[in-house]
Amino acid sequence: MDDKRNLIAAILLSVAILLGWNFVSEKFFPTPAKPDVTKTVAGAPGATPAAPQGQPASAPPSGTPAVAAPVAKTTTLPVEAALATGNRVPIETPSLAGSINLVGARIDDITLTKYRQTIEKNAPPVRLFAPGNSKAAYFASVGWSAQGIEVPGPTTLWTASGTKLTPATPVTLSWSNATGQTFRVEYSIDDKYLITAKQTIANAGSAPVAASSFALIDRLGKPTDPHEKDSWTIHVGPTGYLDGKSVFDVDYKNLDEGGAFKYNSAAWLGFTDKYWLAAVIPAKDERVTASITAPAADNYQTLFARDFKQVAPGTQVSTTSRIFAGAKEVSILSHYQDQQGITRLSNAIDWGWFEFFEVPIFKLLDWLFRQIGNFGVAIMLLTVIIRGLMFPIAQRQFHSMAQMRLVQPKMKALQERHKDDKPKMQQELMKLYKDEKINPLAGCLPIVIQIPIFYALYKVLMLTIEMRHQPFALWIRDLSAPDPLHFLNLFGLLPFTPPSLLALGPLALLLGITMFLQFRLNPQATDPVQQQVFKIMPWMFMFIMAPFAAGLLLYWITNNCLSIAQQQWMYRKFPQLRAAPVK
């Protein structure tokens, strides 16, 4: 029994660590203030971002264009004021709205028209990109480095052919220098989130030119929403598929400490938030080098560049870069990965080690949601399916519990007889299990299996945008957020928000009650320590789970109710479970 008690204690400790870490980290570690979500959800106020000057003094050996010192700091503006300045070409698709800034040829104005910043009816759309002279600068840019000639830079004013960028109407920007070189960027866009930039340098001069093209994402500041912080379960920050692997080990803190990360190959790289991604993508299997750097304080940049090539007089060289700017929808990322050849773009969602298990859970839940139309009901049906699949295991658990109940008198006799000789007691217990054909671990198997299922659902609810802002019923308007009602402030009648530790709502209370009833139906443990643990656990979990997503609590409450029904049925099949052990 000591081994079983230690096993139960280890399982309880593992569950407590798994579920309690996010709460502890948010409660006791400092977090920055929340951003003004009416302006942007992607950046933060700060200095004007640095940008490549576009004309490095010499060609770096790796082919990566040099990034010059930051431009002089200018007055930062609200996003709306920054958008009112400069010449712009509108962008309009079923999924995106925004504009291209003709100064610098930057894509620095992107809003996601399908998503709102809050669940309120008239909430503004989510803003991803913002101009470089705004308080939340975040943009994509393409350009060139060259030797001995002038190339376009961040202050270059381009000429546009085309009045609007749509899936049916591309736009071409052009600019020429004084030595006969013409630079063109042909922008096209699909109906989702992928922008293609075809970069061309045409040499009409009298001498060959060595030039290199690049693409970058530049971001000022980092997310300040506590729910957008990098954590051990969800990566937020620089990412990409670099040097043949997905990069999740570089964060803003590394860059703030002066880190600069160089890579010899790149399939894509950029910045990921919890639900959004901005990334630059070279052509498939194209040879590029890449870097993740912080060119200035609170300014972060991901960049890939091609090797320098000779452009002979009378010829031109074209390269193609792509820019992803949008929501991390699982189906769209998979489509770009499979149909556009963007290697492991689906890894922009930080599934973690259990991707093989989490993705099927997501696909089943998403399919149920699309069939029913209510995400809460889909979670409940998913719980029923999981319990159905686990029914044979649960039946085996109850059978094992019934056998253990019958042999308890013999076990107690052995423990009394050999209480001074632990090795002998264990040996006799093992012999008793073998003679009675009992597996002492069978009762723990459903608990062990539930842990990865629960963790997979937790990741699905926390990571996938398909679950964001989905309502259930009554007061539950967003299953990806915690229960909005709290007993301590009388369900919002008192003008304050309770701390997470005390933010108990109806769902958390239901969780505690159903777990208490479930444990009451279990045969009482003979060990006093186990008895105390099972008495405290329901109420401990009630407090631990209160700050978690309402959808997660709905899953657990449904699971508890099904367990109670299953236990009642099993008691009728194994009546000896209720009977007192014979002495």
C-alpha positions as a Python dict, from the first residue, in 0.01 Angstrom:
ca = {
    (1, 'M'): (0, 0, 0),
    (2, 'D'): (293, 234, 59),
    (3, 'D'): (384, 211, -310),
    (4, 'K'): (28, 288, -414),
    (5, 'R'): (9, 580, -171),
    (6, 'N'): (335, 720, -310),
    (7, 'L'): (202, 681, -664),
    (8, 'I'): (-118, 867, -581),
    (9, 'A'): (81, 1140, -409),
    (10, 'A'): (307, 1172, -717),
    (11, 'I'): (6, 1196, -950),
    (12, 'L'): (-159, 1461, -733),
    (13, 'L'): (163, 1661, -721),
    (14, 'S'): (202, 1640, -1100),
    (15, 'V'): (-155, 1759, -1155),
    (16, 'A'): (-109, 2043, -907),
    (17, 'I'): (208, 2158, -1084),
    (18, 'L'): (45, 2129, -1428),
    (19, 'L'): (-264, 2326, -1333),
    (20, 'G'): (-121, 2565, -1080),
    (21, 'W'): (185, 2703, -1252),
    (22, 'N'): (9, 2957, -1473),
    (23, 'F'): (-189, 3082, -1175),
    (24, 'V'): (121, 3113, -957),
    (25, 'S'): (323, 3287, -1228),
    (26, 'E'): (48, 3541, -1304),
    (27, 'K'): (-22, 3602, -935),
    (28, 'F'): (329, 3641, -797),
    (29, 'F'): (547, 3746, -1091),
    (30, 'P'): (528, 4107, -1208),
    (31, 'T'): (334, 4182, -1524),
    (32, 'P'): (328, 4504, -1728),
    (33, 'A'): (20, 4717, -1760),
    (34, 'K'): (-249, 4625, -2011),
    (35, 'P'): (-236, 4800, -2350),
    (36, 'D'): (-493, 5035, -2492),
    (37, 'V'): (-674, 4780, -2705),
    (38, 'T'): (-868, 5046, -2889),
    (39, 'K'): (-547, 5139, -3069),
    (40, 'T'): (-362, 4814, -3130),
    (41, 'V'): (-316, 4462, -3001),
    (42, 'A'): (22, 4396, -3155),
    (43, 'G'): (265, 4657, -3026),
    (44, 'A'): (345, 4895, -2745),
    (45, 'P'): (447, 5258, -2709),
    (46, 'G'): (813, 5343, -2738),
    (47, 'A'): (1082, 5484, -2960),
    (48, 'T'): (1062, 5496, -3336),
    (49, 'P'): (1191, 5166, -3475),
    (50, 'A'): (1518, 5128, -3655),
    (51, 'A'): (1514, 5031, -4019),
    (52, 'P'): (1777, 4909, -4267),
    (53, 'Q'): (1926, 5206, -4449),
    (54, 'G'): (1949, 4983, -4753),
    (55, 'Q'): (2304, 5077, -4850),
    (56, 'P'): (2561, 4896, -4634),
    (57, 'A'): (2920, 5009, -4656),
    (58, 'S'): (3036, 4665, -4765),
    (59, 'A'): (2885, 4332, -4849),
    (60, 'P'): (2883, 4101, -4545),
    (61, 'P'): (3033, 3759, -4609),
    (62, 'S'): (2705, 3584, -4526),
    (63, 'G'): (2510, 3794, -4771),
    (64, 'T'): (2298, 3946, -4497),
    (65, 'P'): (2259, 4321, -4554),
    (66, 'A'): (2400, 4536, -4281),
    (67, 'V'): (2148, 4713, -4062),
    (68, 'A'): (2257, 5067, -3995),
    (69, 'A'): (2217, 5258, -3672),
    (70, 'P'): (1864, 5365, -3578),
    (71, 'V'): (1724, 5665, -3750),
    (72, 'A'): (1681, 5977, -3539),
    (73, 'K'): (1395, 5957, -3295),
    (74, 'T'): (1083, 6143, -3406),
    (75, 'T'): (755, 6217, -3237),
    (76, 'T'): (540, 5905, -3214),
    (77, 'L'): (175, 5942, -3308),
    (78, 'P'): (-149, 5756, -3241),
    (79, 'V'): (-213, 5497, -3511),
    (80, 'E'): (-496, 5694, -3671),
    (81, 'A'): (-284, 6009, -3692),
    (82, 'A'): (11, 5817, -3838),
    (83, 'L'): (-213, 5663, -4104),
    (84, 'A'): (-339, 6007, -4204),
    (85, 'T'): (11, 6111, -4310),
    (86, 'G'): (186, 5993, -4626),
    (87, 'N'): (75, 5840, -4954),
    (88, 'R'): (-97, 5503, -4933),
    (89, 'V'): (-239, 5228, -5152),
    (90, 'P'): (-541, 5056, -4993),
    (91, 'I'): (-547, 4680, -4923),
    (92, 'E'): (-883, 4503, -4929),
    (93, 'T'): (-955, 4129, -4907),
    (94, 'P'): (-1223, 3915, -4738),
    (95, 'S'): (-988, 3869, -4441),
    (96, 'L'): (-771, 4183, -4430),
    (97, 'A'): (-797, 4559, -4461),
    (98, 'G'): (-520, 4817, -4455),
    (99, 'S'): (-275, 4992, -4684),
    (100, 'I'): (77, 5002, -4825),
    (101, 'N'): (286, 5303, -4734),
    (102, 'L'): (449, 5442, -5047),
    (103, 'V'): (719, 5592, -4824),
    (104, 'G'): (950, 5294, -4783),
    (105, 'A'): (715, 5054, -4967),
    (106, 'R'): (619, 4913, -4628),
    (107, 'I'): (316, 4705, -4544),
    (108, 'D'): (248, 4883, -4217),
    (109, 'D'): (-129, 4893, -4190),
    (110, 'I'): (-313, 4562, -4145),
    (111, 'T'): (-635, 4491, -3956),
    (112, 'L'): (-802, 4149, -3940),
    (113, 'T'): (-1163, 4212, -4036),
    (114, 'K'): (-1291, 3872, -3917),
    (115, 'Y'): (-1175, 3922, -3558),
    (116, 'R'): (-1272, 4175, -3294),
    (117, 'Q'): (-1063, 4292, -3003),
    (118, 'T'): (-1335, 4209, -2749),
    (119, 'I'): (-1667, 4025, -2741),
    (120, 'E'): (-1861, 4351, -2747),
    (121, 'K'): (-2081, 4393, -3055),
    (122, 'N'): (-1919, 4714, -3182),
    (123, 'A'): (-1561, 4629, -3080),
    (124, 'P'): (-1297, 4741, -3333),
    (125, 'P'): (-1119, 4480, -3547),
    (126, 'V'): (-787, 4340, -3436),
    (127, 'R'): (-497, 4551, -3558),
    (128, 'L'): (-181, 4360, -3648),
    (129, 'F'): (46, 4612, -3830),
    (130, 'A'): (87, 4980, -3752),
    (131, 'P'): (305, 5254, -3914),
    (132, 'G'): (665, 5308, -3814),
    (133, 'N'): (599, 5655, -3673),
    (134, 'S'): (314, 5535, -3450),
    (135, 'K'): (317, 5431, -3087),
    (136, 'A'): (275, 5065, -3181),
    (137, 'A'): (498, 5031, -3488),
    (138, 'Y'): (486, 4686, -3647),
    (139, 'F'): (542, 4631, -4019),
    (140, 'A'): (685, 4418, -4299),
    (141, 'S'): (932, 4550, -4551),
    (142, 'V'): (1136, 4428, -4848),
    (143, 'G'): (1445, 4590, -4993),
    (144, 'W'): (1794, 4562, -5140),
    (145, 'S'): (2157, 4601, -5045),
    (146, 'A'): (2407, 4684, -5319),
    (147, 'Q'): (2768, 4796, -5368),
    (148, 'G'): (2846, 5133, -5523),
    (149, 'I'): (2493, 5240, -5614),
    (150, 'E'): (2203, 5404, -5438),
    (151, 'V'): (1923, 5170, -5338),
    (152, 'P'): (1574, 5253, -5202),
    (153, 'G'): (1553, 5296, -4825),
    (154, 'P'): (1294, 5358, -4553),
    (155, 'T'): (1237, 5721, -4662),
    (156, 'T'): (1216, 5654, -5038),
    (157, 'L'): (891, 5765, -5203),
    (158, 'W'): (779, 5501, -5453),
    (159, 'T'): (549, 5537, -5752),
    (160, 'A'): (249, 5301, -5768),
    (161, 'S'): (76, 5153, -6070),
    (162, 'G'): (-264, 5045, -5944),
    (163, 'T'): (-507, 5204, -5702),
    (164, 'K'): (-592, 4915, -5468),
    (165, 'L'): (-433, 4582, -5372),
    (166, 'T'): (-697, 4306, -5384),
    (167, 'P'): (-687, 3934, -5475),
    (168, 'A'): (-781, 4034, -5831),
    (169, 'T'): (-567, 4348, -5869),
    (170, 'P'): (-192, 4344, -5791),
    (171, 'V'): (0, 4665, -5738),
    (172, 'T'): (351, 4745, -5864),
    (173, 'L'): (578, 5000, -5696),
    (174, 'S'): (881, 5139, -5880),
    (175, 'W'): (1175, 5370, -5814),
    (176, 'S'): (1488, 5458, -6012),
    (177, 'N'): (1825, 5597, -5902),
    (178, 'A'): (2056, 5832, -6090),
    (179, 'T'): (2289, 5560, -6223),
    (180, 'G'): (2036, 5370, -6434),
    (181, 'Q'): (1903, 5107, -6194),
    (182, 'T'): (1529, 5063, -6155),
    (183, 'F'): (1378, 4880, -5860),
    (184, 'R'): (1029, 4730, -5866),
    (185, 'V'): (813, 4555, -5607),
    (186, 'E'): (504, 4379, -5741),
    (187, 'Y'): (266, 4310, -5455),
    (188, 'S'): (-14, 4053, -5489),
    (189, 'I'): (-240, 3904, -5223),
    (190, 'D'): (-470, 3604, -5182),
    (191, 'D'): (-809, 3599, -5011),
    (192, 'K'): (-660, 3497, -4676),
    (193, 'Y'): (-334, 3619, -4520),
    (194, 'L'): (-53, 3568, -4771),
    (195, 'I'): (108, 3863, -4953),
    (196, 'T'): (359, 3799, -5231),
    (197, 'A'): (631, 4052, -5311),
    (198, 'K'): (818, 4004, -5641),
    (199, 'Q'): (1135, 4214, -5619),
    (200, 'T'): (1311, 4313, -5942),
    (201, 'I'): (1627, 4513, -6005),
    (202, 'A'): (1680, 4617, -6370),
    (203, 'N'): (2026, 4745, -6460),
    (204, 'A'): (2021, 5000, -6745),
    (205, 'G'): (2361, 5136, -6643),
    (206, 'S'): (2698, 5079, -6810),
    (207, 'A'): (2854, 4856, -6542),
    (208, 'P'): (2751, 4539, -6361),
    (209, 'V'): (2599, 4574, -6013),
    (210, 'A'): (2627, 4339, -5712),
    (211, 'A'): (2296, 4336, -5524),
    (212, 'S'): (2117, 4137, -5259),
    (213, 'S'): (1746, 4142, -5170),
    (214, 'F'): (1596, 4090, -4825),
    (215, 'A'): (1267, 4088, -4635),
    (216, 'L'): (1204, 4168, -4270),
    (217, 'I'): (949, 4210, -3994),
    (218, 'D'): (1014, 4503, -3761),
    (219, 'R'): (836, 4539, -3429),
    (220, 'L'): (844, 4810, -3166),
    (221, 'G'): (783, 4685, -2813),
    (222, 'K'): (642, 4356, -2699),
    (223, 'P'): (289, 4242, -2605),
    (224, 'T'): (183, 4389, -2273),
    (225, 'D'): (-137, 4192, -2219),
    (226, 'P'): (-67, 3936, -1940),
    (227, 'H'): (-245, 3671, -2149),
    (228, 'E'): (5, 3733, -2432),
    (229, 'K'): (316, 3662, -2225),
    (230, 'D'): (566, 3394, -2314),
    (231, 'S'): (528, 3096, -2079),
    (232, 'W'): (639, 2736, -2048),
    (233, 'T'): (321, 2621, -2226),
    (234, 'I'): (274, 2897, -2488),
    (235, 'H'): (556, 3067, -2682),
    (236, 'V'): (509, 3435, -2764),
    (237, 'G'): (789, 3619, -2945),
    (238, 'P'): (1040, 3555, -3225),
    (239, 'T'): (991, 3223, -3399),
    (240, 'G'): (1041, 3045, -3729),
    (241, 'Y'): (1157, 2728, -3899),
    (242, 'L'): (1533, 2789, -3908),
    (243, 'D'): (1827, 2558, -3971),
    (244, 'G'): (1588, 2264, -4008),
    (245, 'K'): (1393, 2302, -3683),
    (246, 'S'): (1120, 2510, -3524),
    (247, 'V'): (1258, 2785, -3302),
    (248, 'F'): (1080, 2842, -2970),
    (249, 'D'): (1384, 2905, -2751),
    (250, 'V'): (1443, 3271, -2847),
    (251, 'D'): (1237, 3530, -2662),
    (252, 'Y'): (1230, 3906, -2612),
    (253, 'K'): (1436, 3876, -2296),
    (254, 'N'): (1722, 3716, -2492),
    (255, 'L'): (1718, 4007, -2736),
    (256, 'D'): (1695, 4266, -2459),
    (257, 'E'): (2013, 4117, -2310),
    (258, 'G'): (2199, 4181, -2636),
    (259, 'G'): (2149, 3845, -2802),
    (260, 'A'): (2170, 3822, -3181),
    (261, 'F'): (2078, 3493, -3346),
    (262, 'K'): (2205, 3400, -3691),
    (263, 'Y'): (2088, 3110, -3908),
    (264, 'N'): (2220, 2954, -4229),
    (265, 'S'): (1877, 2861, -4367),
    (266, 'A'): (1517, 2967, -4320),
    (267, 'A'): (1180, 2837, -4434),
    (268, 'W'): (1006, 3128, -4256),
    (269, 'L'): (1056, 3355, -3954),
    (270, 'G'): (878, 3634, -3774),
    (271, 'F'): (688, 3710, -3455),
    (272, 'T'): (409, 3510, -3301),
    (273, 'D'): (148, 3622, -3054),
    (274, 'K'): (-102, 3391, -2892),
    (275, 'Y'): (-339, 3408, -3189),
    (276, 'W'): (-157, 3616, -3455),
    (277, 'L'): (150, 3569, -3673),
    (278, 'A'): (362, 3802, -3886),
    (279, 'A'): (632, 3623, -4086),
    (280, 'V'): (850, 3663, -4395),
    (281, 'I'): (897, 3361, -4621),
    (282, 'P'): (1154, 3303, -4898),
    (283, 'A'): (1083, 3091, -5202),
    (284, 'K'): (1076, 2716, -5136),
    (285, 'D'): (1426, 2567, -5096),
    (286, 'E'): (1583, 2907, -5171),
    (287, 'R'): (1926, 2968, -5019),
    (288, 'V'): (1905, 3248, -4763),
    (289, 'T'): (2058, 3348, -4433),
    (290, 'A'): (1848, 3481, -4146),
    (291, 'S'): (1877, 3669, -3820),
    (292, 'I'): (1675, 3761, -3512),
    (293, 'T'): (1805, 4081, -3354),
    (294, 'A'): (1721, 4392, -3153),
    (295, 'P'): (1868, 4683, -3356),
    (296, 'A'): (1760, 4936, -3091),
    (297, 'A'): (1615, 4944, -2744),
    (298, 'D'): (1268, 4786, -2735),
    (299, 'N'): (1288, 4729, -3110),
    (300, 'Y'): (1295, 4375, -3252),
    (301, 'Q'): (1360, 4250, -3603),
    (302, 'T'): (1354, 3922, -3795),
    (303, 'L'): (1519, 3925, -4137),
    (304, 'F'): (1626, 3694, -4415),
    (305, 'A'): (1858, 3789, -4702),
    (306, 'R'): (1991, 3633, -5019),
    (307, 'D'): (2349, 3613, -5143),
    (308, 'F'): (2478, 3899, -5356),
    (309, 'K'): (2438, 3845, -5731),
    (310, 'Q'): (2584, 4023, -6030),
    (311, 'V'): (2332, 4212, -6243),
    (312, 'A'): (2493, 4272, -6584),
    (313, 'P'): (2412, 4585, -6790),
    (314, 'G'): (2089, 4544, -6982),
    (315, 'T'): (1961, 4260, -6759),
    (316, 'Q'): (1738, 4225, -6457),
    (317, 'V'): (1716, 3989, -6160),
    (318, 'S'): (1391, 3901, -5980),
    (319, 'T'): (1333, 3730, -5647),
    (320, 'T'): (1009, 3645, -5467),
    (321, 'S'): (938, 3693, -5098),
    (322, 'R'): (613, 3623, -4917),
    (323, 'I'): (462, 3782, -4609),
    (324, 'F'): (214, 3612, -4377),
    (325, 'A'): (10, 3860, -4173),
    (326, 'G'): (-294, 3718, -4002),
    (327, 'A'): (-460, 3478, -3762),
    (328, 'K'): (-312, 3139, -3678),
    (329, 'E'): (-607, 2940, -3806),
    (330, 'V'): (-514, 2572, -3808),
    (331, 'S'): (-668, 2496, -4148),
    (332, 'I'): (-509, 2799, -4316),
    (333, 'L'): (-163, 2730, -4176),
    (334, 'S'): (-193, 2368, -4290),
    (335, 'H'): (-311, 2483, -4635),
    (336, 'Y'): (-10, 2711, -4680),
    (337, 'Q'): (218, 2439, -4552),
    (338, 'D'): (82, 2171, -4785),
    (339, 'Q'): (-18, 2375, -5092),
    (340, 'Q'): (237, 2659, -5085),
    (341, 'G'): (530, 2449, -4963),
    (342, 'I'): (599, 2659, -4651),
    (343, 'T'): (778, 2406, -4435),
    (344, 'R'): (621, 2349, -4092),
    (345, 'L'): (425, 2672, -4092),
    (346, 'S'): (172, 2491, -3873),
    (347, 'N'): (437, 2500, -3600),
    (348, 'A'): (360, 2867, -3557),
    (349, 'I'): (109, 2720, -3311),
    (350, 'D'): (318, 2600, -3019),
    (351, 'W'): (159, 2257, -2976),
    (352, 'G'): (456, 2135, -2775),
    (353, 'W'): (564, 1775, -2726),
    (354, 'F'): (212, 1632, -2743),
    (355, 'E'): (122, 1763, -3087),
    (356, 'F'): (45, 1408, -3203),
    (357, 'F'): (-230, 1396, -2940),
    (358, 'E'): (-346, 1759, -2930),
    (359, 'V'): (-412, 1798, -3304),
    (360, 'P'): (-660, 1504, -3318),
    (361, 'I'): (-837, 1644, -3010),
    (362, 'F'): (-862, 1982, -3184),
    (363, 'K'): (-986, 1833, -3512),
    (364, 'L'): (-1256, 1632, -3337),
    (365, 'L'): (-1365, 1930, -3129),
    (366, 'D'): (-1365, 2162, -3432),
    (367, 'W'): (-1568, 1908, -3634),
    (368, 'L'): (-1823, 1876, -3354),
    (369, 'F'): (-1847, 2255, -3332),
    (370, 'R'): (-1909, 2291, -3705),
    (371, 'Q'): (-2181, 2025, -3693),
    (372, 'I'): (-2360, 2170, -3389),
    (373, 'G'): (-2281, 2541, -3395),
    (374, 'N'): (-2230, 2572, -3018),
    (375, 'F'): (-1880, 2532, -2887),
    (376, 'G'): (-1990, 2453, -2530),
    (377, 'V'): (-2214, 2170, -2649),
    (378, 'A'): (-1923, 2048, -2864),
    (379, 'I'): (-1702, 2030, -2553),
    (380, 'M'): (-1969, 1831, -2371),
    (381, 'L'): (-2004, 1588, -2662),
    (382, 'L'): (-1626, 1553, -2680),
    (383, 'T'): (-1632, 1459, -2311),
    (384, 'V'): (-1899, 1194, -2378),
    (385, 'I'): (-1691, 1049, -2663),
    (386, 'I'): (-1376, 1036, -2448),
    (387, 'R'): (-1564, 873, -2160),
    (388, 'G'): (-1712, 621, -2403),
    (389, 'L'): (-1367, 530, -2533),
    (390, 'M'): (-1240, 497, -2177),
    (391, 'F'): (-1536, 290, -2056),
    (392, 'P'): (-1356, -47, -2081),
    (393, 'I'): (-1067, 97, -1881),
    (394, 'A'): (-1306, 235, -1619),
    (395, 'Q'): (-1483, -102, -1597),
    (396, 'R'): (-1149, -267, -1536),
    (397, 'Q'): (-1074, -6, -1269),
    (398, 'F'): (-1395, -84, -1081),
    (399, 'H'): (-1334, -455, -1110),
    (400, 'S'): (-989, -404, -961),
    (401, 'M'): (-1136, -186, -684),
    (402, 'A'): (-1391, -458, -604),
    (403, 'Q'): (-1115, -718, -578),
    (404, 'M'): (-908, -489, -359),
    (405, 'R'): (-1210, -437, -136),
    (406, 'L'): (-1254, -812, -89),
    (407, 'V'): (-891, -879, 2),
    (408, 'Q'): (-851, -581, 236),
    (409, 'P'): (-879, -801, 550),
    (410, 'K'): (-594, -1019, 425),
    (411, 'M'): (-385, -713, 340),
    (412, 'K'): (-440, -565, 686),
    (413, 'A'): (-341, -897, 845),
    (414, 'L'): (-19, -908, 643),
    (415, 'Q'): (63, -548, 734),
    (416, 'E'): (12, -621, 1105),
    (417, 'R'): (210, -947, 1090),
    (418, 'H'): (512, -791, 914),
    (419, 'K'): (494, -431, 1035),
    (420, 'D'): (855, -450, 1154),
    (421, 'D'): (984, -609, 835),
    (422, 'K'): (897, -388, 535),
    (423, 'P'): (1071, -598, 266),
    (424, 'K'): (893, -910, 387),
    (425, 'M'): (559, -726, 394),
    (426, 'Q'): (605, -608, 35),
    (427, 'Q'): (701, -957, -75),
    (428, 'E'): (389, -1105, 86),
    (429, 'L'): (167, -834, -62),
    (430, 'M'): (300, -904, -410),
    (431, 'K'): (233, -1276, -358),
    (432, 'L'): (-122, -1195, -244),
    (433, 'Y'): (-183, -980, -554),
    (434, 'K'): (-57, -1261, -773),
    (435, 'D'): (-267, -1529, -602),
    (436, 'E'): (-583, -1316, -618),
    (437, 'K'): (-507, -1196, -975),
    (438, 'I'): (-514, -829, -872),
    (439, 'N'): (-335, -541, -1047),
    (440, 'P'): (-286, -274, -777),
    (441, 'L'): (-220, -6, -1042),
    (442, 'A'): (-537, -68, -1243),
    (443, 'G'): (-731, 178, -1029),
    (444, 'C'): (-487, 458, -1115),
    (445, 'L'): (-489, 402, -1492),
    (446, 'P'): (-792, 625, -1572),
    (447, 'I'): (-634, 909, -1373),
    (448, 'V'): (-306, 873, -1560),
    (449, 'I'): (-488, 869, -1898),
    (450, 'Q'): (-698, 1173, -1807),
    (451, 'I'): (-390, 1390, -1747),
    (452, 'P'): (-272, 1404, -2115),
    (453, 'I'): (-635, 1439, -2235),
    (454, 'F'): (-693, 1729, -2000),
    (455, 'Y'): (-360, 1888, -2096),
    (456, 'A'): (-440, 1850, -2468),
    (457, 'L'): (-775, 2021, -2421),
    (458, 'Y'): (-608, 2295, -2217),
    (459, 'K'): (-363, 2362, -2502),
    (460, 'V'): (-642, 2357, -2762),
    (461, 'L'): (-848, 2609, -2564),
    (462, 'M'): (-549, 2830, -2494),
    (463, 'L'): (-383, 2821, -2838),
    (464, 'T'): (-634, 2785, -3118),
    (465, 'I'): (-809, 3095, -3244),
    (466, 'E'): (-1105, 2884, -3357),
    (467, 'M'): (-1205, 2869, -2988),
    (468, 'R'): (-1157, 3241, -2923),
    (469, 'H'): (-1471, 3440, -2824),
    (470, 'Q'): (-1700, 3138, -2865),
    (471, 'P'): (-2016, 3161, -2647),
    (472, 'F'): (-2198, 2879, -2469),
    (473, 'A'): (-2516, 2986, -2287),
    (474, 'L'): (-2648, 3233, -2034),
    (475, 'W'): (-2360, 3440, -1894),
    (476, 'I'): (-2082, 3237, -2063),
    (477, 'R'): (-2002, 3450, -2370),
    (478, 'D'): (-1641, 3342, -2421),
    (479, 'L'): (-1539, 2985, -2340),
    (480, 'S'): (-1171, 3064, -2394),
    (481, 'A'): (-1183, 3317, -2106),
    (482, 'P'): (-1243, 3259, -1732),
    (483, 'D'): (-1594, 3261, -1586),
    (484, 'P'): (-1690, 3633, -1582),
    (485, 'L'): (-1916, 3603, -1274),
    (486, 'H'): (-1762, 3616, -926),
    (487, 'F'): (-1932, 3556, -594),
    (488, 'L'): (-1701, 3797, -411),
    (489, 'N'): (-1820, 4105, -602),
    (490, 'L'): (-2183, 3982, -609),
    (491, 'F'): (-2167, 3898, -980),
    (492, 'G'): (-2047, 4244, -1079),
    (493, 'L'): (-2275, 4452, -856),
    (494, 'L'): (-1976, 4568, -653),
    (495, 'P'): (-1728, 4779, -858),
    (496, 'F'): (-1412, 4570, -825),
    (497, 'T'): (-1255, 4259, -975),
    (498, 'P'): (-1146, 3997, -721),
    (499, 'P'): (-789, 3863, -737),
    (500, 'S'): (-745, 3534, -921),
    (501, 'L'): (-711, 3341, -595),
    (502, 'L'): (-1061, 3446, -487),
    (503, 'A'): (-1228, 3479, -828),
    (504, 'L'): (-1474, 3197, -766),
    (505, 'G'): (-1769, 3179, -1001),
    (506, 'P'): (-2059, 2941, -1057),
    (507, 'L'): (-1855, 2709, -1281),
    (508, 'A'): (-1575, 2670, -1025),
    (509, 'L'): (-1833, 2597, -753),
    (510, 'L'): (-2002, 2336, -974),
    (511, 'L'): (-1663, 2179, -1035),
    (512, 'G'): (-1596, 2152, -660),
    (513, 'I'): (-1941, 2009, -585),
    (514, 'T'): (-1936, 1748, -863),
    (515, 'M'): (-1584, 1640, -771),
    (516, 'F'): (-1689, 1613, -403),
    (517, 'L'): (-1989, 1396, -497),
    (518, 'Q'): (-1771, 1180, -718),
    (519, 'F'): (-1521, 1118, -438),
    (520, 'R'): (-1804, 1048, -192),
    (521, 'L'): (-1918, 763, -417),
    (522, 'N'): (-1571, 606, -415),
    (523, 'P'): (-1504, 335, -156),
    (524, 'Q'): (-1341, 502, 143),
    (525, 'A'): (-967, 450, 152),
    (526, 'T'): (-834, 256, 449),
    (527, 'D'): (-529, 479, 480),
    (528, 'P'): (-602, 797, 686),
    (529, 'V'): (-365, 1004, 472),
    (530, 'Q'): (-552, 911, 155),
    (531, 'Q'): (-883, 988, 325),
    (532, 'Q'): (-767, 1340, 407),
    (533, 'V'): (-629, 1396, 56),
    (534, 'F'): (-957, 1298, -107),
    (535, 'K'): (-1154, 1522, 130),
    (536, 'I'): (-944, 1828, 50),
    (537, 'M'): (-887, 1774, -323),
    (538, 'P'): (-1230, 1891, -456),
    (539, 'W'): (-1208, 2227, -282),
    (540, 'M'): (-840, 2273, -362),
    (541, 'F'): (-912, 2213, -731),
    (542, 'M'): (-1207, 2453, -713),
    (543, 'F'): (-969, 2738, -627),
    (544, 'I'): (-694, 2623, -866),
    (545, 'M'): (-927, 2594, -1165),
    (546, 'A'): (-1128, 2916, -1110),
    (547, 'P'): (-892, 3137, -1323),
    (548, 'F'): (-883, 2886, -1611),
    (549, 'A'): (-1088, 2903, -1931),
    (550, 'A'): (-1460, 2842, -1882),
    (551, 'G'): (-1447, 2574, -2152),
    (552, 'L'): (-1196, 2377, -1948),
    (553, 'L'): (-1420, 2387, -1642),
    (554, 'L'): (-1719, 2285, -1854),
    (555, 'Y'): (-1523, 1980, -1974),
    (556, 'W'): (-1431, 1879, -1619),
    (557, 'I'): (-1782, 1932, -1480),
    (558, 'T'): (-1929, 1721, -1761),
    (559, 'N'): (-1665, 1456, -1700),
    (560, 'N'): (-1748, 1450, -1328),
    (561, 'C'): (-2120, 1411, -1396),
    (562, 'L'): (-2053, 1123, -1634),
    (563, 'S'): (-1822, 964, -1378),
    (564, 'I'): (-2095, 985, -1111),
    (565, 'A'): (-2344, 815, -1345),
    (566, 'Q'): (-2090, 552, -1439),
    (567, 'Q'): (-2005, 484, -1075),
    (568, 'Q'): (-2373, 432, -987),
    (569, 'W'): (-2404, 183, -1269),
    (570, 'M'): (-2085, 5, -1163),
    (571, 'Y'): (-2203, -21, -803),
    (572, 'R'): (-2503, -216, -922),
    (573, 'K'): (-2268, -445, -1116),
    (574, 'F'): (-2014, -477, -829),
    (575, 'P'): (-2222, -453, -508),
    (576, 'Q'): (-1925, -567, -300),
    (577, 'L'): (-1775, -219, -353),
    (578, 'R'): (-2036, -73, -117),
    (579, 'A'): (-2025, -357, 131),
    (580, 'A'): (-1809, -320, 440),
    (581, 'P'): (-1504, -545, 431),
    (582, 'V'): (-1538, -869, 624),
    (583, 'K'): (-1302, -882, 924),
}
